[in-house]
Amino acid sequence: MCAILSPGEEVHINFFSEAHEQEIRAALAKAGLKVGQRIFLHHFPAYEPWCRDHGPIFVKNGDRLAVVDWDYNAWGGKYPPSDLDDAVPQRVADLLGLPLFQPRMVLEGGSIEVNGASMLLTTEACLLNPNRNPDLTKAEIEQRLRNYLGVEKILWLGEGIVGDDTDGHIDDIARFVDERTVVAAIEEDPADENYDLLRENRRRLESEKALRIIDLPMPGPVFLEGQRLPASYANFYIANEVVLLPVFGHRNDERARAILQNCFPTRRVVPMDSRDLIWGLGSFHCATQQQPV
């Protein structure tokens, strides 16, 4: 990932311990990469690698940049403890000297998708789950999203894909590729467990007439030791010069690449095998968090 991303942007990696740091440095050296040359390491320990969910969410107002520090409880208390992870946004804000806003609401970065022009997508299965914010109503959750992210239109989808332990993150389902265009994950096999739920989510997207929807196929079921994993091409990361696309050794890998390449004509879509990473129940979007400049 660093070799693909670092030519076009800085890459910052948080490490847990000295032993972890040495492991990272060895892996980078093996790839011919040097720390300090567009790759930087920070001793910001966290129990989980999925910085999309516990890390800072950056917001901009004109030239002003700030960090929104949402509460984090390890996806509804599934994997305690989570105190170190929850502290990462504050540490990043201190490092960068940025203002910090704290909405006092549990929210993971993978549970929301924004178009940068006042619209936000999320799911009822995750954001309305009582294991996140049991004391907040849907209207109160929406108001916090508006207050702290500057959005106006909030479109609620339904359930997440099978095998997703986050209770239904949007980044496996639907992603903006520009202000008005969404790629929507679609399962083409009627016998698959994802077939009906993904079609219901697409139907909800269709209710927003301002959106253009492009179907993105699914990679078929991926299992480990009898457990279905949340494999989806929608978990791509949009970088400055490339789009990092998770692939799974499936016949739809090339179809997904071609679809996204058409969506991002100024970037190169780079397929990268995600079968090892998906064992941890996430992929490239989950493992990254972009910082605007």
N, C-alpha and C positions, 0 to 999 in steps of 0.2 A: 504493500500500500504506500509506504513512504517513497519508494523508488518511482512509483507512478505519479504521486501527488506533488512531491517536493520541487520538481522543475517549475511548477506554476504557482506555488504558494508555500508559505511557511507551514511546517507541521510541528505541533506541540504535543508532547506525550507526557502524561502523568504517570509517575511510578510509585510503587507502594513502599519499597524498602531498598537498601543498598544492594542486596542480592538481586532484586528485580531490576534495578538500574543496570547492573553488570550484564544481566541476561539480554536486556534491550540493546546495550552497546555492542555486544557480541553479534547479535542478529543483524544490526545495522552494518557493522563492519564486514560481515559475510556478504552482504548485498552491495558492498562498495560504497557505503554512505557514511558521512561523518557528522557527528553531533556538532552543532554550531554553524553548519552550512545549510541553512534553511530548515534544519531539524533541531529542536530544542527539547530538553528534558526538564521536568519539574517534579520535585518531591511533594506531590499533593496526593497522599494515599487515599484509596477508595477500595472497598471490598469487591466491587463489580467493575468490569471493563467498559460497560455500556454508558459512555459519557454523554451520549445524546439525552439520556434520561435524567441523570443526576447533575450534569454539568450546567454551566451558565447558559442562559438564553439571552442573546444580545439584541438590543433594540436601538433604532436610530431615529433621531428627530433633527432633520437637516444634517449638519456636520457633527452633531452631538451623539456620542455613543454611550450606552449604559448597559448594565447587567440586571436582568430580572432573576431573582433567586426564589424560585418556587420551592415549597416543601417537598421532600422526597422520603418515601417510606418503603422503598424496595418493593414496588408493585403491589401495594396493598398489604404489606407486612409479610410477604411470602418468604423473604430471605434475610432475616435479621442477622446481625445488626446493620444499621444503615447510617449511623451518625457521621462517620468519616466521609461517606459519599455526599451527604447532605451539606457538608461544610465546603465542598469544592467551589461552588459559585462565588462564595465570599473570598476565598483565597485567590481566585482568578481576578476578581475585581480589585483586590488589594495590589496584586502584581502589576496590573495595567493602569492603576490609578483611576478607575472608573466609578461613577455613581452606582449605588446598589439599591434596587427596589425589592421589597419583600411583600408579596400579596397575601401571605399566610393562607395558602391553599396548596394542597398536594397536586402536582402536575408533572408528568414526565414529558421530555421533549418529543419523544416518539409518538405521543398521543395527539399531537396537533400538527397541522399542515397549513401554512399560510402562503398567500400569493404575493405578499408585499404591497398589495393595493386594496386593503381593507376586508378581505375575505379569509375565513378560517374554516377548515374541515376538521372534524373530530368524530368520535364514536360514543354512542350512548353506553355501550357495554363497558367501556373503560372509565370515561370521565364522570358518569353518573353512578358508578359502582360504589356501594356504601363502604367498601374498604379503603376508599380514598378520602372523601369529604362528606361523612355522614350528616354533618350539621348544616350543610349548604344545600339550598334548593337549586334546581336547574337554572332559574332566573338569576340567582346570586352568582353561580358559576359563570354564566354568560357575562354578567356585569364585570366580574374580575378580568375575564379575557379581554373585554373591551377597554377597561381602564389601563391595563398593564401591557397590552400588545397593540393597542391602537386599531383594532379591527372593528368593523361595523356589522358585516353579515357573517353569521355562524350557521353552517350547514351540518346537521347531525346525521351521520350514517349509523348503521346498526351494530352488527357483530363483527368481531375480528376473525381471522382465519384459524382453522383447526391447528392445535399444537402451540398456539401463541400463549405463553404464560403471563403476558402483560394484561390480560383481559380484553384485548382487542385494539392494539395500536393501529393508528391510521397509516403508518408508514409501510405496512404490508398490504395495503388495500388500495389507496388512491393518493396520487401525488400531482402537484402542479408542475407543469413544464413551462408555462408562461402565465401571465395574469388571468387568462380566460380559458386555458386548456388544461385538462386533467387526464392523466392516464389512469385507467381503472383496471385493477386485476380482475380477470374473468377466467373461471374454470370451464373448460369446454366439455368435460366428461360428466353427463348427467348423474352418473353413479357415484361421483366423488362427493365427499361431505361438504366441500366448499362451494359446490355448484349453486345451491339455492341462496345461501347467505350472500355470496358475491353478486348475484343478480339482483337481490333486494337492495344492496348498497348502490349498485349502478342505477337502479330505478330512482333512488333518492337523489343521486347526482343529476339525473335527467329533470327533476323537478325545478332545478335552478336553470332557467332558460338562458341565462347569460353565459353558461359554460359550454365549451366544446369538449366532448368526451372521446378519448381514443382507447380502445380495448388493448390491454396488455395480457398476454396469456400467462397461465400459471405453469410452473415447471414439473407438475405431477407430484405425487406423494414422495417425501423423503423420510426414511425411518432410521432410527438408531435403537438397537436393542428393543424392538417392538414399539417404540414411542415415535409418534409422528412429529416431525419438526416443522417449524413455521417458515418453510421455504417460499420465497416470493421474489420475483424480479423487481417488484416495486420498492424494495429496500436498497435502492441505488443512492449514491452520494454525488451531488452536483458540485464539482470543484471549479476552479477558475478556468482551466484549460481542458479538463477531461470530465467524463461522467464514469464513475466506477460502478460497474454493473455486476452483481452477484450472479454466477451461473452454477449449474448443478449437474452437468453431464447429461442433459436432457435434450431431446430433439428440438424443443422450443427455445433453447439458448440463443441460437442465431436469429430466430424470429424476433425475440425480445430486443436483441442488440440493434437489429435493423429498424424496428419501430422507434426506439429511443434515439438512434442516430438521426432519423428524420425529424425528431422533435428538437434536437440540439445541433443544428447545422454548423455552429461556430465552435463546437467542442468535439473532441474525439471520444466516442463511447468505448471504454476498455472493459472487456469481459474478464472476470477473475474468479477462479474456482472458489466457491464459498462453502463447499461441503464440510471442511474442517470447522470453519467458524460457526456454521449453523448448529453444530452440536451444542454450542452454548446458548442456543435459542435466539440468536440475533445475527445481523449481517452488517454491511458496510455503513449504512445510514445510522444504525444503532451505535456503532463504534466511533462515530465522528460527531463533531458539533462545529458548524462554521462560525467564523468571526468576521463580520463585515468591516470594511475600512472606510 
